[in-house]
Amino acid sequence: MAKSTSNTAMLEAATTQKILLSKDYLDHLKKVNDVFYDQAKIADQKAAYIFTFMVAVLITSAEGRNIFQMHRYMEGALPVVVFSAIMMAASAVALVSSILVVLPRRAKGSTSLFWGGWQKHRHEFTTAAETDDSHYLFNEYLSNIDNLAVIATAKYRFVTLAFRALLVMALAYLALLALT
């Protein structure tokens, strides 16, 4: 088992060395890292737009405020009650999903590219810099991309849910406007 692990490590090191002979691969990793980072930021921006829109609708419109009034459910006509409940549930899902998008996340590991892991990786970084170790840079970018992929995937899962809930809320809102 130890020999197999050793052979795998040697094979990975040889593959990394081959890749590093071409600066294009390291440049590509840098670009992928930047794109994934931007995609995580864009998810946060989308969540902020959804949240802002939801709060604006719920606060500024009478129909938005009325979905939280108990008398609407006790005294209203059945279609108004149904669409009010749908709008209230959808708005709750959209608001919570938007908050979950921007919730701080961490991947299983960290790299020198993450401020929260800097203290752990500072010594490794300075040592690699002193020896001009390009393997270190390649592996840091690759690991950071893996982390960003996990984070962006989780964020976009909630962005998708928030957008779908927003759509349901908007349709229920339009139905309520037509009924009242």
N, C-alpha and C positions, 0 to 999 in steps of 0.2 A: 504494500500500500504506500509506504514512504517513497519507494523508488518511482512509483507511478506519479505521485504528487511532484517529486523532483523533476521528472521528465516533462510533466505538464508545465511547470514553472519555466524550465529551460526553453521549451517550445514557445511559450508566450513571450519570453524575453527576446528570442530570435525573431519572432514575428514583429514585435515592437521595433526592433532594430532595423528590420527591412523597411517598415513603414516610415520610420524616421529619416531614412535616406532621402525621402522626398518631402520637402518642406510643405508641399501641397496638402498632405494629410493632416499635418498639425494646423495649418491654416483652416482647413475644412472643419476640424474639431472646434476651433475657436469660433467659427461662424455658426456652427450648430449650437454651441453653448449660448451665443448671443441671441439666436433665434428662439431657443427654448426659454431663455430668461424673459425675452420680450413677450412671449406667449403667456407666461405666467402673469406678467404685469397687465396684459390686455384682459385676461380673465378677471382680475381685480377691478379694472375699469368698467367692464361690462356689468359686474355685480353692483358697482356703485351707481351706474345708470338705472338699473332695474330697481334698486332700493329707493333711489330718489324719486323715480316715477311713481312707484307704489305709494310711498308716503304722501306725495303730492295729491294723488287721486283720493286716497283715503281721508286726507285732511280737508281738501278744498271742495270736494263735491258732497252734496247732501246725500246722494245715494251711497257714496263711500262711507260716510259717517253712520248712516242708518243701518248698514248691515250688522253693526255691533249693538243695536238697540233691541232689547228683548220684546218690546211691544210689537215690533215688526213681525216677529215670529208667532206671536200669540193672536194678533188681530188681522194680519195681512192675508190676502188671497193666496191660494196654494202656489200659483206660478211665481209670485213675488217672494214667497217664503223659500221656495226651492232655489231660485236664482240668487237670492241673498245668501243662502247657506253655501252655495257653490262659490260665489264671489268671496265670501269670508274665508272659506277653506283654501281657495287658490291664493288669496293674498297672504295668508299665513305661511303657506308653503313657499311662495316666492320670497317673502321677507326673510324667513329662516334660511332658505337656500342661499340667498345673497350674502347673508352674514357668514355662512359656512365657507363660502368661497374665499373670503379674506381672512379667515381664521388662520393664525400662524401654523405652519407645518414644518416638519423635519423629515427627511428621508432617514434610512437606517444608518447611513454613515455620513461623514462630512469630508470636505476637502479644504484646501487652503483658499479656495474661491468663496467660501461661505464665512461671513464675519463671525458666526457663532463657533466655528471650528478653528479659528485662526490661532488661538493659544496652543491648541493641540498640534497644529501643523507648522507653526512658525520655525521650529528647530529643523524639521525635515526640509522646509523650503530653503532656509539659509544654507544648509549643508549641500543641497542639490545645486544651489546657485554657485557656491564656491567651487564645485567640481564640474560645473556646466553640464549637469545631468539632464539630457533632453528626454530620457525615459520618464523622469519625474513629471515633467510638464505634460507629456502625452497622457500618462496615467491619471493625473489630476483632472485634466479636461474631460477625459473619458468618464471618470467617476462622477464628476459634477454633472455631466450630461445625463447620466443614469439617474441621479438624484432629481434633477430638474424635470425629467420625463415623468417620474412618479408624482411629483408635486403638481405639475401642469395637468396631468390626467385626472387627479383628484379634484382640482379646481374646476376643470371643464365639465366634470360630471355634475357638479352643483350648478354651474352656469346653465347647462342644458335644462336641468330641472327647474331652475328659476324662470327661464324663458318660457318653458311650456306652461308653468303655472301662471305667468303673466298673460299668456295668450288666453287661457281659460278664464282668468279674471276679467280680461277685457271683453270677452264674448258675453260673460254673465252680466257685466256692467251695461253693455249695449242692450241686452235683453231687458234689464231692469228699466233702462231709460225708455224703451219702447212700451213697457207695461204700465209705467206710472205717469 
